Amino acid sequence: MDKNTPENSALDRRFQLSQADRGTDRVIDSRALFGERKEIAIEHDGAVYRLKITKQGKLILNK
């Protein structure tokens, strides 16, 4: 993934923490990750995981 694309720059801005949030856990709204999709791929440590939104609105992570 090219880290300098306009899409990634927009994501970086959305995920920036406010001064009040610094020092706490990072919170990312799932809508920022999924957009209109119900499933996304996440690469971590060389493995690809699937994060899905179920019909009940829950999140499931599968390898």
Predicted model as a PDB file, atoms N, CA, C, CB and O in Angstrom, pLDDT in the B-factor column:
MODEL        1                                                                  
ATOM      1  N   MET A   1       0.846  -1.184   0.000  1.00 46.00           N  
ATOM      2  CA  MET A   1       0.000   0.000   0.000  1.00 46.00           C  
ATOM      3  C   MET A   1       0.883   1.235   0.000  1.00 46.00           C  
ATOM      4  CB  MET A   1      -0.958   0.005   1.218  1.00 46.00           C  
ATOM      5  O   MET A   1       1.796   1.342   0.819  1.00 46.00           O  
ATOM      6  N   ASP A   2       0.623   2.171  -0.909  1.00 50.00           N  
ATOM      7  CA  ASP A   2       1.365   3.420  -0.987  1.00 50.00           C  
ATOM      8  C   ASP A   2       0.895   4.345   0.127  1.00 50.00           C  
ATOM      9  CB  ASP A   2       1.187   4.089  -2.374  1.00 50.00           C  
ATOM     10  O   ASP A   2      -0.276   4.722   0.175  1.00 50.00           O  
ATOM     11  N   LYS A   3       1.796   4.707   1.012  1.00 56.00           N  
ATOM     12  CA  LYS A   3       1.419   5.495   2.183  1.00 56.00           C  
ATOM     13  C   LYS A   3       1.155   6.961   1.863  1.00 56.00           C  
ATOM     14  CB  LYS A   3       2.496   5.401   3.223  1.00 56.00           C  
ATOM     15  O   LYS A   3       0.648   7.686   2.719  1.00 56.00           O  
ATOM     16  N   ASN A   4       1.484   7.422   0.648  1.00 58.00           N  
ATOM     17  CA  ASN A   4       1.342   8.829   0.319  1.00 58.00           C  
ATOM     18  C   ASN A   4       0.159   9.129  -0.589  1.00 58.00           C  
ATOM     19  CB  ASN A   4       2.589   9.314  -0.323  1.00 58.00           C  
ATOM     20  O   ASN A   4       0.127  10.190  -1.213  1.00 58.00           O  
ATOM     21  N   THR A   5      -0.799   8.244  -0.680  1.00 59.00           N  
ATOM     22  CA  THR A   5      -1.959   8.498  -1.521  1.00 59.00           C  
ATOM     23  C   THR A   5      -2.892   9.484  -0.839  1.00 59.00           C  
ATOM     24  CB  THR A   5      -2.698   7.192  -1.839  1.00 59.00           C  
ATOM     25  O   THR A   5      -2.881   9.602   0.386  1.00 59.00           O  
ATOM     26  N   PRO A   6      -3.711  10.204  -1.631  1.00 57.00           N  
ATOM     27  CA  PRO A   6      -4.683  11.126  -1.015  1.00 57.00           C  
ATOM     28  C   PRO A   6      -5.636  10.410  -0.071  1.00 57.00           C  
ATOM     29  CB  PRO A   6      -5.484  11.844  -2.093  1.00 57.00           C  
ATOM     30  O   PRO A   6      -6.027  10.969   0.953  1.00 57.00           O  
ATOM     31  N   GLU A   7      -6.021   9.163  -0.405  1.00 59.00           N  
ATOM     32  CA  GLU A   7      -6.930   8.417   0.463  1.00 59.00           C  
ATOM     33  C   GLU A   7      -6.286   8.179   1.826  1.00 59.00           C  
ATOM     34  CB  GLU A   7      -7.322   7.074  -0.187  1.00 59.00           C  
ATOM     35  O   GLU A   7      -6.938   8.340   2.858  1.00 59.00           O  
ATOM     36  N   ASN A   8      -5.003   7.793   1.832  1.00 58.00           N  
ATOM     37  CA  ASN A   8      -4.325   7.554   3.101  1.00 58.00           C  
ATOM     38  C   ASN A   8      -4.135   8.845   3.885  1.00 58.00           C  
ATOM     39  CB  ASN A   8      -2.979   6.890   2.861  1.00 58.00           C  
ATOM     40  O   ASN A   8      -4.197   8.831   5.115  1.00 58.00           O  
ATOM     41  N   SER A   9      -3.905   9.961   3.196  1.00 61.00           N  
ATOM     42  CA  SER A   9      -3.781  11.247   3.886  1.00 61.00           C  
ATOM     43  C   SER A   9      -5.089  11.609   4.567  1.00 61.00           C  
ATOM     44  CB  SER A   9      -3.368  12.357   2.902  1.00 61.00           C  
ATOM     45  O   SER A   9      -5.088  12.115   5.689  1.00 61.00           O  
ATOM     46  N   ALA A  10      -6.214  11.350   3.889  1.00 60.00           N  
ATOM     47  CA  ALA A  10      -7.526  11.632   4.485  1.00 60.00           C  
ATOM     48  C   ALA A  10      -7.754  10.744   5.695  1.00 60.00           C  
ATOM     49  CB  ALA A  10      -8.655  11.427   3.453  1.00 60.00           C  
ATOM     50  O   ALA A  10      -8.275  11.199   6.713  1.00 60.00           O  
ATOM     51  N   LEU A  11      -7.363   9.465   5.589  1.00 60.00           N  
ATOM     52  CA  LEU A  11      -7.513   8.565   6.734  1.00 60.00           C  
ATOM     53  C   LEU A  11      -6.656   9.036   7.902  1.00 60.00           C  
ATOM     54  CB  LEU A  11      -7.134   7.126   6.344  1.00 60.00           C  
ATOM     55  O   LEU A  11      -7.107   9.029   9.048  1.00 60.00           O  
ATOM     56  N   ASP A  12      -5.419   9.445   7.615  1.00 62.00           N  
ATOM     57  CA  ASP A  12      -4.543   9.938   8.674  1.00 62.00           C  
ATOM     58  C   ASP A  12      -5.186  11.103   9.398  1.00 62.00           C  
ATOM     59  CB  ASP A  12      -3.186  10.353   8.105  1.00 62.00           C  
ATOM     60  O   ASP A  12      -5.141  11.168  10.627  1.00 62.00           O  
ATOM     61  N   ARG A  13      -5.787  12.032   8.654  1.00 61.00           N  
ATOM     62  CA  ARG A  13      -6.436  13.187   9.290  1.00 61.00           C  
ATOM     63  C   ARG A  13      -7.608  12.744  10.149  1.00 61.00           C  
ATOM     64  CB  ARG A  13      -6.912  14.192   8.231  1.00 61.00           C  
ATOM     65  O   ARG A  13      -7.807  13.280  11.240  1.00 61.00           O  
ATOM     66  N   ARG A  14      -8.393  11.770   9.676  1.00 60.00           N  
ATOM     67  CA  ARG A  14      -9.547  11.298  10.447  1.00 60.00           C  
ATOM     68  C   ARG A  14      -9.111  10.617  11.737  1.00 60.00           C  
ATOM     69  CB  ARG A  14     -10.388  10.334   9.610  1.00 60.00           C  
ATOM     70  O   ARG A  14      -9.819  10.682  12.742  1.00 60.00           O  
ATOM     71  N   PHE A  15      -7.949   9.964  11.717  1.00 59.00           N  
ATOM     72  CA  PHE A  15      -7.514   9.187  12.868  1.00 59.00           C  
ATOM     73  C   PHE A  15      -6.642   9.977  13.835  1.00 59.00           C  
ATOM     74  CB  PHE A  15      -6.772   7.979  12.403  1.00 59.00           C  
ATOM     75  O   PHE A  15      -6.247   9.455  14.878  1.00 59.00           O  
ATOM     76  N   GLN A  16      -6.337  11.226  13.503  1.00 59.00           N  
ATOM     77  CA  GLN A  16      -5.514  12.020  14.405  1.00 59.00           C  
ATOM     78  C   GLN A  16      -6.245  12.225  15.723  1.00 59.00           C  
ATOM     79  CB  GLN A  16      -5.154  13.377  13.768  1.00 59.00           C  
ATOM     80  O   GLN A  16      -7.459  12.430  15.752  1.00 59.00           O  
ATOM     81  N   LEU A  17      -5.498  12.167  16.797  1.00 50.00           N  
ATOM     82  CA  LEU A  17      -6.096  12.327  18.117  1.00 50.00           C  
ATOM     83  C   LEU A  17      -6.097  13.801  18.523  1.00 50.00           C  
ATOM     84  CB  LEU A  17      -5.339  11.481  19.161  1.00 50.00           C  
ATOM     85  O   LEU A  17      -5.158  14.547  18.246  1.00 50.00           O  
ATOM     86  N   SER A  18      -7.169  14.186  19.178  1.00 53.00           N  
ATOM     87  CA  SER A  18      -7.223  15.548  19.710  1.00 53.00           C  
ATOM     88  C   SER A  18      -6.311  15.638  20.929  1.00 53.00           C  
ATOM     89  CB  SER A  18      -8.686  15.952  20.079  1.00 53.00           C  
ATOM     90  O   SER A  18      -5.879  14.616  21.462  1.00 53.00           O  
ATOM     91  N   GLN A  19      -6.022  16.843  21.365  1.00 49.00           N  
ATOM     92  CA  GLN A  19      -5.165  17.024  22.541  1.00 49.00           C  
ATOM     93  C   GLN A  19      -5.742  16.304  23.752  1.00 49.00           C  
ATOM     94  CB  GLN A  19      -4.987  18.516  22.854  1.00 49.00           C  
ATOM     95  O   GLN A  19      -4.983  15.765  24.558  1.00 49.00           O  
ATOM     96  N   ALA A  20      -7.062  16.280  23.902  1.00 53.00           N  
ATOM     97  CA  ALA A  20      -7.697  15.645  25.053  1.00 53.00           C  
ATOM     98  C   ALA A  20      -7.539  14.128  25.020  1.00 53.00           C  
ATOM     99  CB  ALA A  20      -9.172  16.011  25.107  1.00 53.00           C  
ATOM    100  O   ALA A  20      -7.563  13.481  26.067  1.00 53.00           O  
ATOM    101  N   ASP A  21      -7.375  13.547  23.812  1.00 59.00           N  
ATOM    102  CA  ASP A  21      -7.275  12.095  23.686  1.00 59.00           C  
ATOM    103  C   ASP A  21      -5.864  11.562  23.871  1.00 59.00           C  
ATOM    104  CB  ASP A  21      -7.786  11.672  22.352  1.00 59.00           C  
ATOM    105  O   ASP A  21      -5.689  10.358  24.058  1.00 59.00           O  
ATOM    106  N   ARG A  22      -4.875  12.404  23.825  1.00 62.00           N  
ATOM    107  CA  ARG A  22      -3.493  11.912  23.921  1.00 62.00           C  
ATOM    108  C   ARG A  22      -3.276  11.234  25.273  1.00 62.00           C  
ATOM    109  CB  ARG A  22      -2.477  13.075  23.728  1.00 62.00           C  
ATOM    110  O   ARG A  22      -3.716  11.735  26.308  1.00 62.00           O  
ATOM    111  N   GLY A  23      -2.596  10.096  25.250  1.00 64.00           N  
ATOM    112  CA  GLY A  23      -2.339   9.362  26.474  1.00 64.00           C  
ATOM    113  C   GLY A  23      -3.414   8.339  26.789  1.00 64.00           C  
ATOM    114  O   GLY A  23      -3.284   7.604  27.767  1.00 64.00           O  
ATOM    115  N   THR A  24      -4.473   8.267  25.993  1.00 69.00           N  
ATOM    116  CA  THR A  24      -5.510   7.264  26.198  1.00 69.00           C  
ATOM    117  C   THR A  24      -5.506   6.302  25.027  1.00 69.00           C  
ATOM    118  CB  THR A  24      -6.901   7.923  26.364  1.00 69.00           C  
ATOM    119  O   THR A  24      -4.763   6.494  24.064  1.00 69.00           O  
ATOM    120  N   ASP A  25      -6.332   5.265  25.102  1.00 77.00           N  
ATOM    121  CA  ASP A  25      -6.455   4.336  23.991  1.00 77.00           C  
ATOM    122  C   ASP A  25      -6.948   5.066  22.761  1.00 77.00           C  
ATOM    123  CB  ASP A  25      -7.396   3.183  24.345  1.00 77.00           C  
ATOM    124  O   ASP A  25      -7.748   5.998  22.849  1.00 77.00           O  
ATOM    125  N   ARG A  26      -6.459   4.630  21.611  1.00 80.00           N  
ATOM    126  CA  ARG A  26      -6.879   5.221  20.348  1.00 80.00           C  
ATOM    127  C   ARG A  26      -8.243   4.660  19.969  1.00 80.00           C  
ATOM    128  CB  ARG A  26      -5.836   4.950  19.228  1.00 80.00           C  
ATOM    129  O   ARG A  26      -8.428   3.443  19.956  1.00 80.00           O  
ATOM    130  N   VAL A  27      -9.192   5.524  19.664  1.00 84.00           N  
ATOM    131  CA  VAL A  27     -10.541   5.105  19.280  1.00 84.00           C  
ATOM    132  C   VAL A  27     -10.757   5.497  17.822  1.00 84.00           C  
ATOM    133  CB  VAL A  27     -11.635   5.754  20.210  1.00 84.00           C  
ATOM    134  O   VAL A  27     -10.598   6.659  17.448  1.00 84.00           O  
ATOM    135  N   ILE A  28     -11.120   4.513  17.009  1.00 86.00           N  
ATOM    136  CA  ILE A  28     -11.389   4.739  15.597  1.00 86.00           C  
ATOM    137  C   ILE A  28     -12.814   4.288  15.316  1.00 86.00           C  
ATOM    138  CB  ILE A  28     -10.364   3.984  14.687  1.00 86.00           C  
ATOM    139  O   ILE A  28     -13.160   3.137  15.578  1.00 86.00           O  
ATOM    140  N   ASP A  29     -13.630   5.167  14.794  1.00 90.00           N  
ATOM    141  CA  ASP A  29     -15.006   4.837  14.458  1.00 90.00           C  
ATOM    142  C   ASP A  29     -15.003   3.792  13.338  1.00 90.00           C  
ATOM    143  CB  ASP A  29     -15.801   6.114  14.034  1.00 90.00           C  
ATOM    144  O   ASP A  29     -14.304   3.961  12.339  1.00 90.00           O  
ATOM    145  N   SER A  30     -15.766   2.733  13.495  1.00 92.00           N  
ATOM    146  CA  SER A  30     -15.781   1.658  12.499  1.00 92.00           C  
ATOM    147  C   SER A  30     -16.232   2.154  11.129  1.00 92.00           C  
ATOM    148  CB  SER A  30     -16.691   0.531  12.960  1.00 92.00           C  
ATOM    149  O   SER A  30     -15.843   1.587  10.108  1.00 92.00           O  
ATOM    150  N   ARG A  31     -17.045   3.204  11.097  1.00 91.00           N  
ATOM    151  CA  ARG A  31     -17.481   3.751   9.800  1.00 91.00           C  
ATOM    152  C   ARG A  31     -16.314   4.313   9.009  1.00 91.00           C  
ATOM    153  CB  ARG A  31     -18.533   4.840  10.006  1.00 91.00           C  
ATOM    154  O   ARG A  31     -16.335   4.302   7.778  1.00 91.00           O  
ATOM    155  N   ALA A  32     -15.290   4.808   9.707  1.00 91.00           N  
ATOM    156  CA  ALA A  32     -14.097   5.316   9.029  1.00 91.00           C  
ATOM    157  C   ALA A  32     -13.318   4.169   8.384  1.00 91.00           C  
ATOM    158  CB  ALA A  32     -13.195   6.084  10.021  1.00 91.00           C  
ATOM    159  O   ALA A  32     -12.683   4.359   7.346  1.00 91.00           O  
ATOM    160  N   LEU A  33     -13.363   2.997   8.983  1.00 92.00           N  
ATOM    161  CA  LEU A  33     -12.677   1.833   8.426  1.00 92.00           C  
ATOM    162  C   LEU A  33     -13.465   1.166   7.311  1.00 92.00           C  
ATOM    163  CB  LEU A  33     -12.400   0.831   9.514  1.00 92.00           C  
ATOM    164  O   LEU A  33     -12.909   0.834   6.265  1.00 92.00           O  
ATOM    165  N   PHE A  34     -14.752   0.971   7.532  1.00 94.00           N  
ATOM    166  CA  PHE A  34     -15.574   0.185   6.615  1.00 94.00           C  
ATOM    167  C   PHE A  34     -16.190   1.006   5.485  1.00 94.00           C  
ATOM    168  CB  PHE A  34     -16.663  -0.493   7.380  1.00 94.00           C  
ATOM    169  O   PHE A  34     -16.357   0.489   4.381  1.00 94.00           O  
ATOM    170  N   GLY A  35     -16.526   2.252   5.727  1.00 93.00           N  
ATOM    171  CA  GLY A  35     -17.263   3.022   4.727  1.00 93.00           C  
ATOM    172  C   GLY A  35     -18.584   2.323   4.458  1.00 93.00           C  
ATOM    173  O   GLY A  35     -19.350   2.079   5.391  1.00 93.00           O  
ATOM    174  N   GLU A  36     -18.864   1.997   3.214  1.00 94.00           N  
ATOM    175  CA  GLU A  36     -20.098   1.300   2.827  1.00 94.00           C  
ATOM    176  C   GLU A  36     -19.933  -0.219   2.816  1.00 94.00           C  
ATOM    177  CB  GLU A  36     -20.549   1.770   1.453  1.00 94.00           C  
ATOM    178  O   GLU A  36     -20.905  -0.942   2.602  1.00 94.00           O  
ATOM    179  N   ARG A  37     -18.723  -0.707   3.043  1.00 96.00           N  
ATOM    180  CA  ARG A  37     -18.448  -2.151   2.981  1.00 96.00           C  
ATOM    181  C   ARG A  37     -18.866  -2.852   4.270  1.00 96.00           C  
ATOM    182  CB  ARG A  37     -16.955  -2.402   2.712  1.00 96.00           C  
ATOM    183  O   ARG A  37     -19.006  -2.215   5.314  1.00 96.00           O  
ATOM    184  N   LYS A  38     -19.061  -4.157   4.190  1.00 97.00           N  
ATOM    185  CA  LYS A  38     -19.371  -4.983   5.359  1.00 97.00           C  
ATOM    186  C   LYS A  38     -18.171  -5.834   5.782  1.00 97.00           C  
ATOM    187  CB  LYS A  38     -20.572  -5.884   5.063  1.00 97.00           C  
ATOM    188  O   LYS A  38     -18.219  -6.503   6.814  1.00 97.00           O  
ATOM    189  N   GLU A  39     -17.101  -5.811   4.989  1.00 97.00           N  
ATOM    190  CA  GLU A  39     -15.917  -6.613   5.287  1.00 97.00           C  
ATOM    191  C   GLU A  39     -14.678  -5.883   4.777  1.00 97.00           C  
ATOM    192  CB  GLU A  39     -16.026  -8.030   4.650  1.00 97.00           C  
ATOM    193  O   GLU A  39     -14.684  -5.309   3.687  1.00 97.00           O  
ATOM    194  N   ILE A  40     -13.615  -5.913   5.582  1.00 97.00           N  
ATOM    195  CA  ILE A  40     -12.341  -5.335   5.166  1.00 97.00           C  
ATOM    196  C   ILE A  40     -11.221  -6.320   5.478  1.00 97.00           C  
ATOM    197  CB  ILE A  40     -12.088  -3.971   5.870  1.00 97.00           C  
ATOM    198  O   ILE A  40     -11.384  -7.212   6.312  1.00 97.00           O  
ATOM    199  N   ALA A  41     -10.097  -6.157   4.813  1.00 97.00           N  
ATOM    200  CA  ALA A  41      -8.908  -6.968   5.074  1.00 97.00           C  
ATOM    201  C   ALA A  41      -7.925  -6.117   5.868  1.00 97.00           C  
ATOM    202  CB  ALA A  41      -8.259  -7.489   3.738  1.00 97.00           C  
ATOM    203  O   ALA A  41      -7.728  -4.934   5.589  1.00 97.00           O  
ATOM    204  N   ILE A  42      -7.314  -6.752   6.864  1.00 95.00           N  
ATOM    205  CA  ILE A  42      -6.302  -6.088   7.687  1.00 95.00           C  
ATOM    206  C   ILE A  42      -5.047  -6.940   7.635  1.00 95.00           C  
ATOM    207  CB  ILE A  42      -6.793  -5.884   9.171  1.00 95.00           C  
ATOM    208  O   ILE A  42      -5.080  -8.125   7.967  1.00 95.00           O  
ATOM    209  N   GLU A  43      -3.935  -6.336   7.215  1.00 96.00           N  
ATOM    210  CA  GLU A  43      -2.671  -7.068   7.203  1.00 96.00           C  
ATOM    211  C   GLU A  43      -1.944  -6.777   8.503  1.00 96.00           C  
ATOM    212  CB  GLU A  43      -1.795  -6.678   5.969  1.00 96.00           C  
ATOM    213  O   GLU A  43      -1.771  -5.621   8.890  1.00 96.00           O  
ATOM    214  N   HIS A  44      -1.519  -7.842   9.169  1.00 95.00           N  
ATOM    215  CA  HIS A  44      -0.801  -7.701  10.441  1.00 95.00           C  
ATOM    216  C   HIS A  44       0.298  -8.751  10.501  1.00 95.00           C  
ATOM    217  CB  HIS A  44      -1.770  -7.842  11.660  1.00 95.00           C  
ATOM    218  O   HIS A  44       0.029  -9.951  10.448  1.00 95.00           O  
ATOM    219  N   ASP A  45       1.533  -8.290  10.613  1.00 96.00           N  
ATOM    220  CA  ASP A  45       2.678  -9.178  10.802  1.00 96.00           C  
ATOM    221  C   ASP A  45       2.738 -10.257   9.713  1.00 96.00           C  
ATOM    222  CB  ASP A  45       2.613  -9.831  12.186  1.00 96.00           C  
ATOM    223  O   ASP A  45       3.035 -11.417  10.000  1.00 96.00           O  
ATOM    224  N   GLY A  46       2.458  -9.870   8.477  1.00 96.00           N  
ATOM    225  CA  GLY A  46       2.544 -10.786   7.348  1.00 96.00           C  
ATOM    226  C   GLY A  46       1.323 -11.655   7.110  1.00 96.00           C  
ATOM    227  O   GLY A  46       1.298 -12.417   6.143  1.00 96.00           O  
ATOM    228  N   ALA A  47       0.316 -11.565   7.957  1.00 96.00           N  
ATOM    229  CA  ALA A  47      -0.912 -12.355   7.789  1.00 96.00           C  
ATOM    230  C   ALA A  47      -2.069 -11.411   7.462  1.00 96.00           C  
ATOM    231  CB  ALA A  47      -1.227 -13.192   9.078  1.00 96.00           C  
ATOM    232  O   ALA A  47      -2.093 -10.264   7.907  1.00 96.00           O  
ATOM    233  N   VAL A  48      -3.028 -11.911   6.676  1.00 97.00           N  
ATOM    234  CA  VAL A  48      -4.206 -11.116   6.327  1.00 97.00           C  
ATOM    235  C   VAL A  48      -5.395 -11.619   7.130  1.00 97.00           C  
ATOM    236  CB  VAL A  48      -4.501 -11.186   4.800  1.00 97.00           C  
ATOM    237  O   VAL A  48      -5.697 -12.812   7.141  1.00 97.00           O  
ATOM    238  N   TYR A  49      -6.058 -10.698   7.795  1.00 97.00           N  
ATOM    239  CA  TYR A  49      -7.244 -10.993   8.598  1.00 97.00           C  
ATOM    240  C   TYR A  49      -8.447 -10.329   7.942  1.00 97.00           C  
ATOM    241  CB  TYR A  49      -7.070 -10.504  10.076  1.00 97.00           C  
ATOM    242  O   TYR A  49      -8.301  -9.317   7.256  1.00 97.00           O  
ATOM    243  N   ARG A  50      -9.632 -10.891   8.148  1.00 97.00           N  
ATOM    244  CA  ARG A  50     -10.883 -10.325   7.646  1.00 97.00           C  
ATOM    245  C   ARG A  50     -11.696  -9.833   8.836  1.00 97.00           C  
ATOM    246  CB  ARG A  50     -11.691 -11.376   6.808  1.00 97.00           C  
ATOM    247  O   ARG A  50     -11.971 -10.589   9.768  1.00 97.00           O  
ATOM    248  N   LEU A  51     -12.072  -8.575   8.796  1.00 97.00           N  
ATOM    249  CA  LEU A  51     -12.937  -7.995   9.820  1.00 97.00           C  
ATOM    250  C   LEU A  51     -14.292  -7.777   9.174  1.00 97.00           C  
ATOM    251  CB  LEU A  51     -12.347  -6.650  10.404  1.00 97.00           C  
ATOM    252  O   LEU A  51     -14.401  -7.069   8.173  1.00 97.00           O  
ATOM    253  N   LYS A  52     -15.330  -8.386   9.746  1.00 98.00           N  
ATOM    254  CA  LYS A  52     -16.665  -8.364   9.149  1.00 98.00           C  
ATOM    255  C   LYS A  52     -17.678  -7.774  10.123  1.00 98.00           C  
ATOM    256  CB  LYS A  52     -17.093  -9.781   8.729  1.00 98.00           C  
ATOM    257  O   LYS A  52     -17.558  -7.919  11.339  1.00 98.00           O  
ATOM    258  N   ILE A  53     -18.681  -7.103   9.554  1.00 97.00           N  
ATOM    259  CA  ILE A  53     -19.836  -6.653  10.327  1.00 97.00           C  
ATOM    260  C   ILE A  53     -20.948  -7.668  10.074  1.00 97.00           C  
ATOM    261  CB  ILE A  53     -20.281  -5.176   9.928  1.00 97.00           C  
ATOM    262  O   ILE A  53     -21.324  -7.901   8.925  1.00 97.00           O  
ATOM    263  N   THR A  54     -21.475  -8.271  11.137  1.00 97.00           N  
ATOM    264  CA  THR A  54     -22.536  -9.269  11.003  1.00 97.00           C  
ATOM    265  C   THR A  54     -23.881  -8.599  10.781  1.00 97.00           C  
ATOM    266  CB  THR A  54     -22.593 -10.168  12.243  1.00 97.00           C  
ATOM    267  O   THR A  54     -23.999  -7.379  10.887  1.00 97.00           O  
ATOM    268  N   LYS A  55     -24.888  -9.393  10.475  1.00 96.00           N  
ATOM    269  CA  LYS A  55     -26.254  -8.877  10.310  1.00 96.00           C  
ATOM    270  C   LYS A  55     -26.761  -8.250  11.597  1.00 96.00           C  
ATOM    271  CB  LYS A  55     -27.204  -9.996   9.867  1.00 96.00           C  
ATOM    272  O   LYS A  55     -27.619  -7.368  11.564  1.00 96.00           O  
ATOM    273  N   GLN A  56     -26.234  -8.701  12.739  1.00 97.00           N  
ATOM    274  CA  GLN A  56     -26.639  -8.156  14.036  1.00 97.00           C  
ATOM    275  C   GLN A  56     -25.823  -6.920  14.421  1.00 97.00           C  
ATOM    276  CB  GLN A  56     -26.497  -9.222  15.115  1.00 97.00           C  
ATOM    277  O   GLN A  56     -26.027  -6.341  15.489  1.00 97.00           O  
ATOM    278  N   GLY A  57     -24.897  -6.521  13.540  1.00 96.00           N  
ATOM    279  CA  GLY A  57     -24.102  -5.324  13.808  1.00 96.00           C  
ATOM    280  C   GLY A  57     -22.873  -5.567  14.670  1.00 96.00           C  
ATOM    281  O   GLY A  57     -22.248  -4.615  15.139  1.00 96.00           O  
ATOM    282  N   LYS A  58     -22.519  -6.832  14.885  1.00 97.00           N  
ATOM    283  CA  LYS A  58     -21.323  -7.171  15.672  1.00 97.00           C  
ATOM    284  C   LYS A  58     -20.131  -7.270  14.740  1.00 97.00           C  
ATOM    285  CB  LYS A  58     -21.518  -8.507  16.456  1.00 97.00           C  
ATOM    286  O   LYS A  58     -20.286  -7.390  13.525  1.00 97.00           O  
ATOM    287  N   LEU A  59     -18.919  -7.219  15.330  1.00 97.00           N  
ATOM    288  CA  LEU A  59     -17.691  -7.374  14.551  1.00 97.00           C  
ATOM    289  C   LEU A  59     -17.098  -8.752  14.800  1.00 97.00           C  
ATOM    290  CB  LEU A  59     -16.665  -6.269  14.908  1.00 97.00           C  
ATOM    291  O   LEU A  59     -17.062  -9.235  15.932  1.00 97.00           O  
ATOM    292  N   ILE A  60     -16.628  -9.386  13.708  1.00 98.00           N  
ATOM    293  CA  ILE A  60     -15.957 -10.674  13.799  1.00 98.00           C  
ATOM    294  C   ILE A  60     -14.643 -10.577  13.040  1.00 98.00           C  
ATOM    295  CB  ILE A  60     -16.851 -11.826  13.237  1.00 98.00           C  
ATOM    296  O   ILE A  60     -14.611 -10.114  11.900  1.00 98.00           O  
ATOM    297  N   LEU A  61     -13.552 -11.017  13.678  1.00 97.00           N  
ATOM    298  CA  LEU A  61     -12.222 -11.016  13.058  1.00 97.00           C  
ATOM    299  C   LEU A  61     -11.815 -12.460  12.810  1.00 97.00           C  
ATOM    300  CB  LEU A  61     -11.164 -10.281  13.958  1.00 97.00           C  
ATOM    301  O   LEU A  61     -11.768 -13.266  13.739  1.00 97.00           O  
ATOM    302  N   ASN A  62     -11.518 -12.788  11.547  1.00 97.00           N  
ATOM    303  CA  ASN A  62     -11.067 -14.132  11.159  1.00 97.00           C  
ATOM    304  C   ASN A  62      -9.722 -14.046  10.467  1.00 97.00           C  
ATOM    305  CB  ASN A  62     -12.099 -14.820  10.236  1.00 97.00           C  
ATOM    306  O   ASN A  62      -9.415 -13.064   9.792  1.00 97.00           O  
ATOM    307  N   LYS A  63      -8.924 -15.090  10.644  1.00 95.00           N  
ATOM    308  CA  LYS A  63      -7.646 -15.178   9.950  1.00 95.00           C  
ATOM    309  C   LYS A  63      -7.846 -15.926   8.667  1.00 95.00           C  
ATOM    310  CB  LYS A  63      -6.577 -15.860  10.817  1.00 95.00           C  
ATOM    311  O   LYS A  63      -6.893 -16.122   7.912  1.00 95.00           O  
TER     312      LYS A  63                                                      
ENDMDL                                                                          
END                                                                             
